[in-house]
């Protein structure tokens, strides 16, 4: 069924937005227990036969790229490095016609032994989730003493020639005072750090807006150390507002350029009007919005024999119904039932 007014090409919604950035969750499992995401005991996960296979992922990515205008694909989780066939997934997608840019969001645990293989398979870029470079604080946030393994993974990805970004969530009273140190660490190594506001996607549904470190606070936390200037390049639908970073001299004036930093203000400075993202959960559901509970099952249709035209139509209908915005500011906002680890970032 074609919905009245729905374009025949691309992943377009009722508000004229076009999705070109695909996030594909590869697993619901994770080997960390970050306090803002998952309970200490972990979460139930879907059975293995409910999770998309490498071939199914490649088929959907291929349809996205050749039929629907997808230009960027990011593999997420859970923790995608927990997929034994991760290199195969990347290689299949890298071999597709009209291949999109391929990136991976990871906590980097286990990356040291796989970074080169991933680069050789065709991965272009890595996004590492790292909230602090202080080992004690890392253990407090993640409930695991694995900082050294994360840093080894980052170094290996760098050596393999993979472009690097670092994602950090600041928690009030836990790691917020570490913002400037983490930024300096990233700038010294040529990595772009992106601070991300804590979002209402925790499994325990304990997120409290009043406790969230806002984008405005992030800018204040680092303003005593560096000078931030809005980056000249257009944002073009990207989630991060980017800033050029320069030294702050002893007199307070602007010194030499050091690099860039991004701030993703999903809650307080939302960018829904320019959203270009579409998502596939590990169990093959299309999600048009990270904060919505609306999902459209495409995997079941594929396994029942749906041809490419049918799969494309299902995906297009799901995106046509995308909400205008995430609604976090509204009084009737209800946090999604699935947590970030089950949805995929």
C-alpha positions as CSV (number, residue, x, y, z in Angstrom):
1,X,0.0,0.0,0.0
2,X,1.3,3.4,-1.0
3,X,0.3,6.2,1.4
4,X,-1.2,9.3,-0.2
5,X,1.4,11.9,-0.9
6,X,4.3,9.6,-0.1
7,X,7.2,10.0,-2.7
8,X,8.2,6.9,-4.6
9,X,12.0,7.4,-4.0
10,X,14.1,7.7,-1.0
11,X,13.3,7.6,2.7
12,X,11.2,10.8,3.0
13,X,8.8,11.7,5.8
14,X,5.7,13.9,5.9
15,X,7.8,16.9,6.9
16,X,10.2,16.8,3.9
17,X,13.1,15.3,5.7
18,X,15.2,12.7,3.8
19,X,17.0,10.0,5.7
20,X,20.5,9.3,4.3
21,X,22.2,8.2,7.5
22,X,21.5,4.6,8.6
23,X,22.3,3.2,12.1
24,X,22.4,-0.6,12.2
25,X,22.4,-2.3,15.5
26,X,24.3,-5.6,15.4
27,X,23.6,-6.9,18.8
28,X,21.8,-6.1,22.0
29,X,24.6,-7.5,24.2
30,X,27.2,-5.4,25.9
31,X,30.3,-6.1,28.1
32,X,30.0,-2.9,30.1
33,X,27.2,-1.8,32.5
34,X,27.3,2.0,32.2
35,X,25.1,3.5,34.9
36,X,23.2,5.7,32.5
37,X,22.4,2.8,30.2
38,X,22.1,-0.6,31.8
39,X,21.5,-2.1,35.2
40,X,24.4,-3.9,37.0
41,X,22.9,-7.3,36.3
42,X,22.4,-6.5,32.6
43,X,19.3,-6.9,30.5
44,X,17.5,-9.8,28.7
45,X,18.4,-10.0,25.1
46,X,16.6,-11.4,22.0
47,X,17.4,-15.1,21.1
48,X,20.2,-15.4,18.6
49,X,17.9,-16.7,15.8
50,X,15.9,-13.4,16.1
51,X,19.0,-11.3,15.3
52,X,19.8,-10.3,11.7
53,X,22.4,-12.4,10.0
54,X,25.4,-10.9,8.1
55,X,23.6,-11.6,4.8
56,X,20.4,-10.0,6.0
57,X,22.3,-6.9,7.1
58,X,24.1,-6.7,3.8
59,X,20.8,-7.0,1.9
60,X,19.2,-4.1,3.9
61,X,22.3,-1.9,3.7
62,X,22.4,-2.6,-0.1
63,X,18.8,-1.6,-0.6
64,X,19.4,1.5,1.5
65,X,22.4,2.5,-0.6
66,X,21.1,1.5,-4.1
67,X,17.4,2.2,-3.8
68,X,16.8,4.6,-0.9
69,X,19.7,7.1,-1.0
70,X,21.6,6.0,2.2
71,X,25.1,7.5,2.1
72,X,26.3,6.7,5.6
73,X,26.0,3.5,7.7
74,X,27.1,3.2,11.3
75,X,27.1,-0.1,13.0
76,X,26.1,0.1,16.6
77,X,24.8,-2.0,19.5
78,X,24.9,-3.0,22.4
79,X,28.6,-3.6,21.7
80,X,29.1,-4.6,18.0
81,X,32.6,-6.1,18.8
82,X,30.7,-8.9,20.5
83,X,29.6,-10.1,17.1
84,X,32.0,-12.9,16.0
85,X,31.1,-12.2,12.3
86,X,31.7,-8.4,12.6
87,X,34.5,-8.4,10.0
88,X,32.3,-10.3,7.6
89,X,29.4,-7.9,8.1
90,X,31.7,-5.0,7.3
91,X,33.3,-6.8,4.3
92,X,29.9,-7.6,2.8
93,X,28.7,-4.0,3.1
94,X,32.0,-2.6,1.8
95,X,31.7,-4.8,-1.4
96,X,28.2,-3.4,-2.2
97,X,27.6,-1.3,-5.3
98,X,27.3,2.4,-4.4
99,X,28.8,1.5,-1.1
100,X,28.1,4.1,1.7
101,X,30.6,5.3,4.2
102,X,31.0,2.7,6.9
103,X,31.6,3.5,10.6
104,X,31.4,1.7,13.9
105,X,30.4,2.9,17.4
106,X,32.2,0.8,20.0
107,X,33.5,0.8,23.6
108,X,36.8,-0.4,22.1
109,X,37.1,-3.4,24.4
110,X,38.6,-6.1,22.2
111,X,39.3,-3.6,19.4
112,X,43.1,-4.0,19.8
113,X,43.0,-7.4,18.2
114,X,40.5,-6.6,15.4
115,X,41.2,-3.0,14.3
116,X,43.4,-3.9,11.4
117,X,41.1,-6.6,10.1
118,X,38.2,-4.2,10.3
119,X,40.2,-1.6,8.4
120,X,41.2,-4.2,5.8
121,X,37.5,-5.2,5.4
122,X,36.6,-1.7,4.5
123,X,35.6,0.1,7.7
124,X,36.2,3.9,7.3
125,X,35.8,5.3,10.8
126,X,35.5,4.5,14.5
127,X,33.4,6.2,17.1
128,X,34.6,5.2,20.6
129,X,32.4,5.8,23.6
130,X,34.8,7.1,26.4
131,X,33.4,9.2,29.2
132,X,36.7,9.7,31.1
133,X,40.4,8.9,31.0
134,X,40.6,8.5,34.8
135,X,40.6,4.8,35.6
136,X,38.8,5.1,38.9
137,X,36.0,7.2,37.4
138,X,35.8,4.8,34.4
139,X,35.2,1.9,36.7
140,X,32.5,3.9,38.6
141,X,30.7,4.8,35.4
142,X,31.0,1.4,33.5
143,X,31.1,-0.9,36.5
144,X,34.1,-2.6,34.9
145,X,37.9,-1.9,35.3
146,X,38.7,-2.0,31.6
147,X,40.0,1.5,30.8
148,X,43.5,0.1,29.8
149,X,41.8,-2.2,27.3
150,X,39.8,0.7,25.8
151,X,43.0,2.8,25.4
152,X,44.7,-0.2,23.7
153,X,41.8,-0.5,21.3
154,X,41.9,3.2,20.4
155,X,45.7,3.1,19.8
156,X,45.2,0.0,17.5
157,X,42.5,1.7,15.5
158,X,44.7,4.8,15.1
159,X,47.6,2.6,13.9
160,X,45.3,0.9,11.4
161,X,44.5,4.2,9.8
162,X,40.9,4.4,11.0
163,X,39.5,7.9,11.4
164,X,38.6,8.5,15.0
165,X,35.9,10.3,17.0
166,X,35.3,10.0,20.8
167,X,31.8,10.2,22.3
168,X,31.4,11.2,26.0
169,X,28.4,11.6,28.3
170,X,29.0,13.8,31.3
171,X,27.3,12.9,34.6
172,X,26.8,15.5,37.3
173,X,29.1,14.9,40.2
174,X,30.8,11.9,38.6
175,X,32.9,13.0,35.5
176,X,31.6,16.5,34.7
177,X,34.8,18.1,36.1
178,X,36.9,15.9,33.8
179,X,35.5,17.5,30.6
180,X,38.5,19.8,30.0
181,X,41.0,17.0,30.6
182,X,39.2,14.6,28.2
183,X,39.1,17.3,25.6
184,X,42.8,18.1,25.9
185,X,43.6,14.3,25.7
186,X,41.6,14.1,22.4
187,X,43.0,17.2,20.9
188,X,46.6,16.1,21.6
189,X,45.9,12.9,19.5
190,X,43.9,14.5,16.8
191,X,40.6,12.9,17.8
192,X,37.4,14.9,17.6
193,X,35.6,14.7,20.9
194,X,31.8,14.9,21.0
195,X,30.0,15.6,24.3
196,X,26.5,14.1,24.3
197,X,23.7,15.1,26.6
198,X,22.4,12.2,28.6
199,X,19.2,11.0,27.0
200,X,16.1,9.4,28.4
201,X,17.1,5.9,27.1
202,X,18.2,4.2,30.3
203,X,16.8,0.7,31.1
204,X,15.7,1.8,34.6
205,X,13.8,4.8,33.3
206,X,15.4,6.9,36.0
207,X,16.6,9.7,33.7
208,X,16.0,13.1,35.3
209,X,16.3,16.2,33.2
210,X,17.3,18.4,36.2
211,X,20.3,16.1,36.8
212,X,21.4,16.1,33.1
213,X,24.6,18.1,32.2
214,X,23.3,20.4,29.4
215,X,25.1,21.5,26.3
216,X,25.2,25.0,27.8
217,X,27.0,23.7,30.9
218,X,29.5,21.7,28.8
219,X,30.5,24.9,27.0
220,X,30.9,26.6,30.4
221,X,33.0,23.7,31.8
222,X,35.6,24.0,29.1
223,X,35.5,27.8,28.5
224,X,38.1,28.5,31.2
225,X,40.6,26.3,29.3
226,X,40.0,27.0,25.6
227,X,38.2,29.4,23.2
228,X,35.3,28.0,21.3
229,X,34.2,29.5,18.0
230,X,31.3,28.0,15.9
231,X,32.7,26.0,13.0
232,X,32.2,27.6,9.6
233,X,31.1,24.5,7.7
234,X,27.3,23.9,7.5
235,X,25.9,21.4,10.0
236,X,24.0,19.7,7.1
237,X,21.8,17.5,9.3
238,X,24.7,16.3,11.6
239,X,23.7,15.7,15.2
240,X,26.8,17.6,16.6
241,X,27.2,21.3,16.7
242,X,30.9,21.7,16.0
243,X,33.3,24.3,17.4
244,X,36.8,25.3,16.5
245,X,39.0,25.0,19.6
246,X,41.9,27.5,20.2
247,X,44.2,28.0,23.1
248,X,43.1,30.5,25.8
249,X,46.2,32.6,26.6
250,X,47.1,33.9,30.0
251,X,45.6,37.2,29.1
252,X,42.4,35.5,28.0
253,X,42.9,36.1,24.3
254,X,42.7,33.5,21.6
255,X,45.9,31.5,20.8
256,X,46.7,28.8,18.3
257,X,44.1,26.5,16.8
258,X,44.0,23.1,18.5
259,X,41.2,21.2,16.7
260,X,37.5,20.8,16.8
261,X,34.9,19.6,19.3
262,X,31.3,18.7,18.9
263,X,28.3,19.0,21.3
264,X,25.2,16.9,20.7
265,X,22.4,18.6,22.5
266,X,19.6,16.1,21.8
267,X,17.5,17.3,24.6
268,X,18.0,21.0,25.2
269,X,18.8,22.2,21.7
270,X,17.1,19.5,19.6
271,X,17.8,19.2,15.9
272,X,14.7,17.1,14.9
273,X,13.8,19.5,12.1
274,X,17.0,18.5,10.3
275,X,17.2,14.8,11.2
276,X,18.6,12.6,8.5
277,X,18.6,9.3,10.4
278,X,16.9,6.0,10.0
279,X,17.5,3.0,12.3
280,X,17.5,-0.8,12.2
281,X,17.4,-2.7,15.5
282,X,19.4,-5.9,15.8
283,X,16.2,-7.9,15.5
284,X,15.3,-6.2,12.2
285,X,12.9,-3.4,13.2
286,X,12.9,-0.1,11.4
287,X,12.8,2.9,13.8
288,X,12.3,6.3,12.4
289,X,13.1,8.1,15.6
290,X,15.4,7.1,18.5
291,X,12.9,8.3,21.1
292,X,9.8,6.7,19.6
293,X,8.2,3.4,20.5
294,X,7.0,3.0,16.9
295,X,8.8,0.1,15.1
296,X,8.2,-1.6,11.8
297,X,9.2,-5.2,11.4
298,X,11.1,-5.7,8.1
299,X,13.0,-8.9,9.0
300,X,10.0,-11.1,9.4
301,X,8.8,-10.0,5.9
302,X,12.2,-10.7,4.5
303,X,12.3,-14.2,6.0
304,X,8.8,-14.8,4.7
305,X,10.1,-14.2,1.1
306,X,9.4,-10.5,0.5
307,X,11.2,-9.3,-2.6
308,X,13.3,-6.1,-2.8
309,X,10.4,-4.0,-3.9
310,X,8.3,-5.1,-0.9
311,X,11.1,-4.5,1.6
312,X,11.7,-1.0,0.2
313,X,8.0,-0.2,0.4
314,X,7.9,-1.4,4.1
315,X,10.9,0.8,4.9
316,X,9.5,3.8,3.1
317,X,6.1,3.6,4.9
318,X,7.9,3.4,8.2
319,X,9.9,6.6,7.5
320,X,6.9,8.4,6.1
321,X,5.2,8.1,9.5
322,X,8.2,9.6,11.3
323,X,7.1,12.0,14.0
324,X,7.8,15.7,13.7
325,X,10.0,15.7,16.8
326,X,11.0,13.5,19.7
327,X,8.7,15.3,22.2
328,X,11.0,15.2,25.2
329,X,9.9,18.7,26.1
330,X,6.2,17.8,26.1
331,X,4.4,17.0,29.3
332,X,3.0,13.8,27.7
333,X,6.4,12.4,26.7
334,X,6.9,8.8,27.6
335,X,10.3,7.3,27.6
336,X,10.7,4.4,25.0
337,X,10.3,0.9,26.5
338,X,13.5,-0.2,24.9
339,X,16.8,1.1,26.2
340,X,19.7,2.4,24.1
341,X,21.4,-0.9,24.2
342,X,18.4,-2.6,22.7
343,X,17.6,0.1,20.1
344,X,21.2,0.8,19.0
345,X,22.6,4.3,18.9
